[in-house]
Amino acid sequence: MANDTGSVTKSICSLPQWYAEVTPALLRGERAQPPDMGGPEGADGCFLSREITDEYEWLDQVKISVNQESYQGETPVAWAAHHANSQPKQAVMPAITSLLPLFPDEAKSVPMTCHSMDVIKKATE
């Protein structure tokens, strides 16, 4: 929209009340238990086969490093360092924007979970 001086101004509409306000909610009962859905399994029947293989690779590397008499720290022995080194190297561009939280509640809280489900339901209707 242009004003009489020729400059352009922008305005943002406020969020609707049904979207912006999170109503309090409580979880009934003890604790919610998700149903057992199983998991993806590998060809050998173990769904963690690749992860177990990675852990044994790390243990083998630690064993070799500890058994060396002249260990100079050239290979990482720490679990986190080993797995960080095994990640693919890629250039990560820094973010040039940031997004402030829209709501004061944590996303994993019961009120936010209920509110999210309500918003999604209303959007799909």
C-alpha positions as CSV (number, residue, x, y, z in Angstrom):
1,M,0.0,0.0,0.0
2,A,1.4,3.4,-0.9
3,N,0.9,6.5,1.2
4,D,1.0,10.2,0.0
5,T,4.8,10.4,0.1
6,G,5.2,7.5,-2.3
7,S,6.8,5.1,0.1
8,V,5.5,1.6,0.4
9,T,4.5,0.1,3.7
10,K,3.6,-3.4,4.5
11,S,1.4,-4.8,7.3
12,I,0.8,-8.3,8.6
13,C,-2.6,-9.5,9.7
14,S,-2.7,-10.9,13.2
15,L,-3.3,-14.6,13.7
16,P,-6.8,-15.7,14.3
17,Q,-7.7,-16.3,18.0
18,W,-8.4,-20.0,17.5
19,Y,-4.8,-20.4,16.2
20,A,-2.9,-18.1,18.5
21,E,-4.3,-19.2,21.9
22,V,-3.4,-22.5,23.4
23,T,-6.0,-23.8,25.8
24,P,-4.9,-25.7,28.9
25,A,-5.1,-29.5,28.7
26,L,-4.3,-32.4,31.0
27,L,-3.3,-35.9,30.3
28,R,-5.8,-38.3,31.8
29,G,-4.6,-41.5,33.5
30,E,-1.1,-42.5,34.4
31,R,1.0,-42.3,31.2
32,A,0.0,-42.7,27.6
33,Q,1.5,-45.9,26.2
34,P,1.9,-45.9,22.4
35,P,0.9,-49.2,20.7
36,D,3.8,-51.5,19.8
37,M,4.1,-51.1,16.1
38,G,7.2,-53.2,15.6
39,G,10.0,-51.7,13.5
40,P,11.8,-52.0,10.2
41,E,13.9,-55.2,10.1
42,G,16.9,-55.9,8.1
43,A,17.5,-59.0,6.0
44,D,18.9,-60.8,9.0
45,G,15.8,-60.0,11.1
46,C,17.6,-57.4,13.2
47,F,16.4,-53.8,12.6
48,L,19.6,-52.4,14.2
49,S,22.1,-54.5,12.2
50,R,23.9,-51.5,10.6
51,E,24.1,-49.7,13.9
52,I,25.5,-52.8,15.7
53,T,28.1,-53.2,12.9
54,D,29.1,-49.5,13.4
55,E,29.5,-50.1,17.1
56,Y,31.7,-53.1,16.6
57,E,33.8,-51.1,14.1
58,W,34.4,-48.5,16.8
59,L,35.3,-51.2,19.4
60,D,37.8,-52.7,16.9
61,Q,39.3,-49.3,16.3
62,V,39.6,-48.7,20.1
63,K,41.2,-52.2,20.6
64,I,43.8,-51.5,17.9
65,S,44.6,-48.1,19.3
66,V,44.9,-49.3,22.9
67,N,47.2,-52.2,21.8
68,Q,49.6,-49.9,19.9
69,E,52.6,-49.1,22.0
70,S,53.2,-45.8,20.2
71,Y,49.7,-44.4,20.2
72,Q,49.9,-40.7,19.4
73,G,46.2,-39.9,19.2
74,E,46.0,-39.9,15.4
75,T,42.7,-41.9,15.4
76,P,39.8,-40.9,17.6
77,V,39.2,-43.3,20.4
78,A,36.1,-41.5,21.8
79,W,32.7,-42.9,20.7
80,A,31.5,-39.4,19.6
81,A,34.7,-38.6,17.8
82,H,34.6,-41.9,15.9
83,H,31.0,-41.4,14.7
84,A,31.6,-37.8,13.9
85,N,34.5,-38.7,11.7
86,S,32.4,-41.4,9.9
87,Q,29.7,-38.9,8.9
88,P,29.8,-37.7,5.3
89,K,31.6,-34.4,4.9
90,Q,29.5,-31.7,3.4
91,A,29.6,-28.0,3.3
92,V,26.9,-26.5,5.5
93,M,25.8,-23.0,4.7
94,P,24.9,-20.9,7.7
95,A,21.3,-19.9,8.1
96,I,20.7,-16.2,7.4
97,T,17.3,-16.2,9.0
98,S,15.9,-17.2,12.3
99,L,12.4,-18.1,13.5
100,L,11.2,-17.1,16.9
101,P,8.8,-19.4,18.7
102,L,5.1,-18.6,18.0
103,F,4.0,-20.1,21.3
104,P,5.4,-19.9,24.8
105,D,4.7,-23.6,25.5
106,E,7.1,-26.4,24.6
107,A,6.1,-28.3,21.5
108,K,6.1,-31.6,23.3
109,S,3.7,-30.4,26.1
110,V,0.2,-31.8,26.3
111,P,-1.6,-28.5,25.6
112,M,0.6,-27.9,22.5
113,T,0.0,-31.4,21.3
114,C,-3.8,-30.9,21.6
115,H,-3.6,-27.5,20.1
116,S,-1.6,-28.8,17.1
117,M,-4.1,-31.6,16.5
118,D,-7.0,-29.0,16.6
119,V,-5.2,-26.7,14.2
120,I,-4.5,-29.6,11.7
121,K,-8.1,-30.8,12.0
122,K,-9.4,-27.3,11.3
123,A,-7.0,-26.9,8.4
124,T,-8.1,-30.2,6.8
125,E,-11.8,-29.5,7.2
